Amino acid sequence: MGGVKTVLSKRNSLDLSEGGYDLVINNGSPAFRWGASGSVSTSFKINTDRWYHLAVIYKNNQVKLYVDGINLGTATATN
């Protein structure tokens, strides 16, 4: 499961500097990216043999990435 697979996106993929965000699977690991350079990711690999619940929460200038309810990544961000 190589490369980047988009789960959801609200951005211009041709010009990432315009802002926006996307939730992706990058070489098997979930990642959330925003703006031109903000990101939070995890080394946790997901498989194609079962369903996963992915969630991202922004609160108090923190972005948290959850897989199946477990916080696997946190980064500082501005809205």
Secondary structure, 3 states (H helix, E strand, C coil): CCCEEEEEEECCCCCHHHCCEEEEEECCEEEEEECCCEEEECCCCCCCCCCCCEEEEEECCEEEEEECCEEEEEEECCC
